[in-house]
Amino acid sequence: MHFVLTVTCRSTRGIVAAISGYLAELGCNITDSSQFDDLETGRFFMRVGFVSEERATETDLVEGFRPIAEKFEMTSELHSKAERMKVFLMVSRFGHCLNDLLYRWRIGALPIEITGVVSNHLDYQKLVVNHDIPFHHIPVTKENKPRAEARIMELVESTQTELIVLARYMQVLSDQMCQQMSGRIINIHHSFLPSFKGANPYKQAYQRGVKLIGATAHYVTADLDEGPIIEQDTVRITHAQSAEDYVSLGRDVEAQVLARAVHAHIHRRTFLNGNRTVVFPPSPGSYASDRMG
């Protein structure tokens, strides 16, 4: 069986030796390993992929690892690669990110279990239902927002959802929901140099002759669009391109950046590090193996 072990703790000597030695004793073969020692915060982060060749169970591995975790005061998690993370998608009226995620999920490039799609509009109900995914229409107004969020959290809890992806969901989440789901909500938004906010940001960028636009995927916090960044990318624009080109290119990069952020999270490659993140690169061949299911 294939497993992933993630570890966070105070940086000290002997951590890597203890982990690798333990896995070797149980007849496990390490297939990939990434680690980062943050000299500024004194925190250590590690992700280890391995195969249990002697068929040790997940319970055996967790129980056997407990003394090491206690010795180094680790926060650790062990996950079977066969288990797909349960993910909830939320969308409003821009469907490019939703369509992209559904396509990647359908071909196996995003090995997740989609537990449902929530929208405050009905635009994508047919699309979602045609994928045999539960669709939940939850309108949001100023008056009913607390009830709407309570309903969303009921769905998250009843489906044992582990991650919420805001695929251009155009509602600000409450502080309470952000705190309750800390590190488990990913959002996407455009990134301009200079920055434009409010209505029609791509039109504003066109009018200012912006030559570089991009997108940022981040974990959601109570501070709007200021959570720890997971993934970013940019695309160049020339003077010959129209305002419509800005929109099209912007949506493309948004979809790609969000997909990469979700891919990193579901493969346990992301770690919160204060207001920042540690994001380990994908192991060789991981995208190909994902498509194989």
N, C-alpha and C positions, 0 to 999 in steps of 0.2 A: 504494500500500500504506500501511496505517496502522501507525505505530510509537509506542512509548513509550520515552523516554530518561529515566533516573534518574541523578542526580548527587549525590554527597556529597564535600565537601572543606572545607579551611580557608577561612573567609570572607575575601574580598579583593575589590578593585575589578576590574571588567571581565569577570566570569564570565558574566553574562546576555548582555552584548553579544557575547562570543565565541561563545556557543552559538547565539544567534539569527542572528548573522552567518553562521556556518558553514552552518546549515540553509537560509538564504536563498540562499547561493551555490550550493547543490546543488538549487535549485528546489523546496524543501520548504515546505509551508504549515503553520504552527503552528495547531492547532485548540484547544488549551487548555494553560495553563501555571500552575503553582503553585510558590512558592518560600518559604523560611523561613530567616531569618538569626538564629541563636541567639546573642544577645549575651553570654550567660553562659558558653557553652563555646567561642564563636568558630567554630562549625561552620555550614556552609551546606548547605541541602538544596533540591533542585529536581526537579520532574517535568514533562516536556514531552511532550505528545501532538502528533503531526504527521503529515502526509500527504506521501509522496514522489511528487510529481506527474510527475517525470521518470523514474520507475521505477528509481531507484537501489536497488541490492540491499542487503540487511542487511550483507553483507561490505564493500561499498563504504563504507557509512555508518560502520561500526566502524573501518575502517582510516583513513578520512579524519579521524575524530574523535580518533584517537590523539595527535597533537601537542598538541591542546588539553587532553586529559586529563593528559598528562605535564607540560605547562606549569603547570597549577593543582594538580597532584598529586591528581587526582580518583579516587574510586572510582565508576565509571560502568557502567551496563548498558543495553543496547538490546534491546528485545523487539518482535516483531511482534504486533499485536493479534489476528492470525488464529491464533496459537498458543495453545492452551488449557493452562493450568498443570495438571500432573499432581498429583493430590491423593489421599492415603490417609486413610480414615476409620477411627476406632477407637471402639468402644462396648462397654459392659457390659450392664446390665439396664434402664437407663432409656432409652427409645427416642425421646423427643420431639425431641431435637436431630437425631438421625439421620434421622427421618422428615421433618423440616422441610428439611434439607439435600438429601435425595433429591428432594423435591417441587420445590424451587427449581431443582435441576439439571435435572430432567425438563422443566420449562417454559422453560428457557433463562435464568432469572433469575440463575443462577450458572454462567457459562460456563467449566466446568472439565472435565477428564478424570479421572474417578474410577478409580484404578488398582486399588482393592480395598478391602475392609472387613475389619478384624481385630476379633475379639471373644474374650474369655475365657469366653464362654458361647454357647449355641446358640439363644438366644431369637429372634434376628433373621436367622437363616440363610435361611429361606424368603423373607422380605421382600427381602433383598439379591439372592438368586439370581433372583427374579422380575423384578428390574431388569437382569438380564444383567450383573451385576457380580460379580467373583470374591469369594468369602467364605472367610476363613481363620479356623478355630477354633484358637486358641492358648491353652490353659488356663495359668494362672499360679499357682504356689505358691511358698512361701518357698524351697523346695529347687530348683525348676527355673527361677526367675526369670531368671538370666543366660542360660540356653539359650533361653528364650522371647523375650527381647529380641534375642538374636542372630538368631533366626528372623525376627523383625519387620524387623530391619535388612537381612537378606538379601532380603526381599520389597521393601523400599523401594529398595534398590540395583538389583535385577534389573528393576524397573519404571521406573527413573529418576524416581521420585517426588520432587517438589520441596517438597511441604508435607504435614505430618501434622496432622489435625484430631482432637482428642480430644473426641468428641461424647458426653460423659459416660462416659468410660472411667475406671473406678474403681480404677486401679492407679497407684501412684507410680513414675515412671520413674527409672532410675538416673542418677547424676551423669554417667556416661560417655555415655549416650544423649542427655542434655540438652545436653552440650557438643558432641557430634558433630553434632546437628541444631539448633544454636543459631540462633534467628531463623527456624526453619522448623517449629516445632510451636506450634499454637494450642490453648489450653484454655479452658473455660468453667466458672465456678462461681458460686454464689449470693452475693449481697452483702446483708447485713442491717445495720441500725442499731438497736440494738447488734449486735455480731457473735456468731454462734452457730456452734460447731463440733461435730463428732462426729455421732452418730446422730440422725436426725429433726430437722434444723435448723428445718424449717418448723413442726413441732409446738412446738418451743421458742419460736419467734417468736410463734406464736399465744398461747401461755401467758403471754408477756410483754406482749401487746397491741401488738406492733409495728405502726406505721402506714405504714411505707415499706420495701419490699423491692425488690431489684434483682438484677442480674447483671453480672459482669465477665468480659470476654474478654481474654486476655493471652498473651504469648509465654511458653513454658515455660522455666524455669531450674532449677538445682539447688535453689533455695529454693522450697519448696512454695507455690504460689498467690501468689508474690510477684514474678513476672516483669513486664516492661514492659507496661503496659496499652494495649490497642488500642481497646476500645469498652466503654461502660457505659450502663446505663439503669435506670430505677426505675419502680415502679407503686405507687400509693397503696392502702392497705387501710383499711377502716372497722371499727368495733366490731361491725357486724352480720354480718360475714363469718366463715365457719367455718374450721376448720383445713384442710378439704379445699379451700376456696377459695384459701387461701394456697398450697397445693401447685400447683393449676391455674394460678394467676396467675404463680407463680414459674417454672413450666416454660415458659409462654408467653414471658416476658421473656428467659429463658435462650436459647431458640431464636432469637429475634429478634436478640439481641446477638451471638450466635455467627455468625449468617448475615452480619451487617453487618461483623464483623471479617474473616471469610473474603473477603467481597466486596472490602474495602479491600486486603487482602494480594494477592489474585490480579490486581488491577489496578495493582499496584506503587505504591499510594498510602501505604504505611507505610514508615517509616525508623526503625531503632534509633538512639537518641540517648542512650547510656549506659544508665541505669536507666529511661529514659523512651522515648516514641516520638513521632515526628512523623507525624501522619496527615492527609494532605490530603483535602479534601472531594471527593466525586464531581463530575465535570464535568457541566454541564447536559445532560440527556437521556441520561446514561450508563445508567441503569436500563432505560429504554425500548429503547435500542439493544442492550443485552444480551439482552433478551427476544426480539429479532429474530434473535439468533444471530450 
